[in-house]
Amino acid sequence: MMLSLFLIIPLLGAIAAYAVPRMSRHIALAAAMAMAAVGLLSLSLFDTGIKTLQLIEKIPWLDLGGFTVSYHLGVDGISYPMVLLTAFLAVVAVLVSRREVHTREAPYYAILLGDVAAIAGVFMAQDLVMFFVFWEAVLVLTFLLILLWGGENRKYASMKFLIFTGLGSAFLLIAIIMLAVYGKSVDLVTLAGTTLPLEAQYAFLALLVLAFFIKMPIVPFHTWLPDAHVQAPTAGSILLAGVMLKMGAYGLLRLGSLVPDAIAAASPFLFWMGVITIIYGAWVCLAQDNLKRLIAYSSVNHMGFVLVGIATGSALGITGVVFEMVSHGILAALLFALAGVVHQQTGTFDLGSLHGLIRKMPKVGWFMVVASFGALGLPSMTGFIAEFIIIFASFQEFGMFTLVPLAGMILAGGYFLRLLAKAVFGRNDRLAIGEQRVSMLPFGLLLAASFLLGLLPFLLIDIIRASVLT
Amino acid sequence: MIEYLIPAPFLLVMIAALLWPRRSEYVGYLGAAAGLVTLALVYLTWRSGTPGGELEWFAVAGTMFTWSVMVDQLSLLLAGIVAGIGTFIFLYSVGYMDASEELRRYYAELALFATSMLAVVMSANLFQLFFAWELVGVSSYLLIGYWHDRKTAIAAARKAFITIIIGDAFLLAGIFLLWKGYGTFAIAPILEAARADTITTIAGLFIIIGAISKSAQFPLHAWLPDAMEGPTPVSAFLHSATMVKAGLFLVARFLPLLAIAGLSPVLIIIAVITIIISACMALVENDIKRVLAYSTMNQLAFILLAFGLGATVAGLYHLLNHSVFKALLFMAAGVIIHLAGTQDIRQMELKLGWNVLAVTTAIGALALAGLPPLSGFFSKDAIFEQILHTGNAALILVFSIAIIMSAAYISRWYLLIFRRNGSVAHVHWQMRAPLPILAALVVFGGLITGMFYSWWDSSASASLFAGVLSTILALAGFGIAYAIYWRGMDINWLSRSSMAEFFRQRFLLDDLGSALASAVQGIGKAMVWVDTHIVDRTVVGVGHMLSAVGALLRRFISGHPTNYLFAFVIGFIIIIITLRFVL
């Protein structure tokens, strides 16, 4: 029953928030906190010694001509951290929405919570049909969040988001159908025991690559992301960067494990696509003048590291991937939350106009400084451990080629220091600040999480460890 | 266990500074006390004779990451310097930093630096070393940019940090290469097993690049003079006495490996170039702190040269002495700036006489010039001795000129500052107190020369010839400066020459660096254009062509969310039916 709670609580919350509009924000917060509490409680049930799935729930659901579609949930060391991250970010997303969203609150919180449930569902589903249903639900609900509560250019951005990721979904669907045809099942556990013929493996992987590269996103399929982020409400950005991009990486890991030979053969390709994404994302950041676009491209930059880790295929590399996904989930959420508050108070995302922010909003400014340090991978926060492990794994698999993603780290330093010099530090008397009181709670929560796991990485690594052993 | 606690006192100061309610000067006193406690801990660790140890931190896929401590002369020496100089710096800061509003942050950043620097020098493994190493870089960035209202300070901080990040990336690559070659992050086993092969050579080169970025050696030196934008106690602590020594520490730590890998000539070449250019730039610089910054580069290059020649102990002895006399000079410079109200040495009007400031500054300057019987003489002489031993005429010539030039630039600096009769204003006792103490250490520092060498199981090889020669050379340098800046010898022809102008332009190396940075930035701009105009359009175009879904959806661009929801439900039903039909 444990895992179902990650679906039931937000869904009930969504219904309640919609039904009682006056109380919707409180209901949403209560639901998100209940979800996070369940996450903490579930830690005691999760056995870090088990390599395979656990906390399994399986109920036959539909019978489609010999194919049994079941309600099948389960987690392992790779998906469980993502579920916990989703629950944690749900709290943050609701918290930041309280000051930002003042129109149509009831449907807003209903959709937000529904989105959270669907994302958790993607990470828990062990049945491909369920996986796909959750996957599509995330797409549509996020689309609605951007379209209805987004910025000025929300129509274009949301349509672009829908078309890009919808196209990815089409490839995913074909891949799933193909798998069902060859493997005679839609159950991931059953499928894990069957080996596909090599040609089928390659075809399947090609479809996965198209589907998940769009989602992660990997250059050149990334251009929907900055538009979506800039227009999305802050909570949408937090979920988008925090957990939704990881759905792509997670899908590649989970479904890719069904075709191990193809993945092994494609390893150099994945590596170089990751490297290109790292360098490209970082370099574009270096000349970005819009705060939210910059953070969006920094996500591209970080997802490149995730792909490099996946390409190594080693236990070390995959540990790094999960760590990086959690790390980036926390830090990107923090950066977007900060950008949201900055925009509320100043009405702009333009770096030049924000010059001298730290004088006017010292607390937010210093959070921005520390968050940038975390995102550029400085020690004692999560990013350092994640990137250290991934680069370490990459050196073992790809040797001196790893110097190229290392150069990406220098560029990352360059664009974050530019961000701080341009938008945070300095003196600017023209910068006008709104009167709203800003709550530091969501920032504090996120930063504390990043420091906790950065200083005591074994808290997370212990969860991952068993499942990445080969 | 006591060795693990060495970084702890400053860590507590950092936490205290962050939590302190108001009256922040007490944090300064607390920091000074923490320095003394750390010094005591270093002493006790040494007395206990422990070889260090390690604690498990975390393990990933069979690789263990530990928090480990290496106790040897090198780590104890560096830790002692950090703790000792740190004590004076925190005390001095109480007097110096009175005008600032965000003092808590200042002390927190300073304590963060001290903690991480201690963690660097005590590291027995490369993961922990790198972890702390990067924190040293961060604290340097924060402290250079402490006055974040000033554009110049932020630019300087950014320049310093980018240079250091470049070095960090190389160091990290070096660390992983060593792991590939030796299968461990632990330093001692790597040094024991060191062999001459390609992987070791490349790793060694990368480590050197990491080291010179922190120690401001050519060609990664340009950040150091700009770093003088930070508060003067920071310049004294980080950018002369300790942080810039981290690179030299790294070289010293890996010297056995670097020597086996045949990289000593690289160290010598870097040192020689740095010695020449830094001395030239110091001679034409007019900012009181920047002259000292160039002299730091210059003196660090002496030490690096000693390492390159295998004279490790002589180099480390100079490292110790330099930390003391340079901290003294910087703290004196802080007082001088306070009194003179300017940083331009041509406009200073201070009184030369038997006052504490003029005398202690003179002691620091003479130690830097390497005149007996001050501490700087003994260590510099030891390096000179080593160079004479090589019998390499070019090297001897360069170093002889370097001695003349270093004496000349520091004499010029001193004589310009104390040229006139000025008034004496009030200076806080916290700023005055360290000067005579440090000056005493400089005066009597030479007495421990024998002890220092025997501590390293080495012996000082001093010859009268080297001592006399280096003294004569230093006096010559002083004489030149005296003739020009005190006697008023006309050197307009020289100072207006294109050569002097070339020195003032810092050999155009800064311009080269800026050009490189602009080029990288320019490519970024071009990539943004390509990203929006080519990549985006192409992908969108291809997407539209490929996607029947897209075509379908475009009909529904009506803005009514119910339509999308409806489309989603229909699409889903179609999918279920297809599944049924196909299978």
Interface residues (C-beta under 8 A of the other chain):
Chain A: L64 G65 G66 F67 V129 F132 V133 E136 V140 F143 L144 L147 L148 K155 M159 K160 L162 I163 F164 G166 L167 A170 L173 I177 A180 V181 V219 P220 F221 T223 Y280 W283 V284 C285 L286 A287 Q288 S314 A315 L316 T319 G320 G356 I358 R359 F373 L378 P379 S380 F384 F388 I389 I391 F392 F395 Q396 G399 T402 L403 L406 A407 M409 I410 L411 G413 G414 L417 R418 L420 A421 F425 G426 R427 L456 P457 F458 I461 R465 V468 L469
Chain B: W57 F58 A59 V60 A61 G62 T63 F127 F130 F131 A132 E134 L135 V138 Y141 G145 H148 D149 R150 K151 I154 A155 R158 F161 I162 I165 I166 A169 L172 A173 F176 L177 W179 K180 V520 Q521 I523 G524 K525 M527 V528 D531 T532 V535 D536 T538 V539 V540 G543 H544 L546 S547 V549 G550 L553 I557 G559 P561 Y564 L565 F568 G571 F572 I575 I576 T578 L579 R580 V582 L583
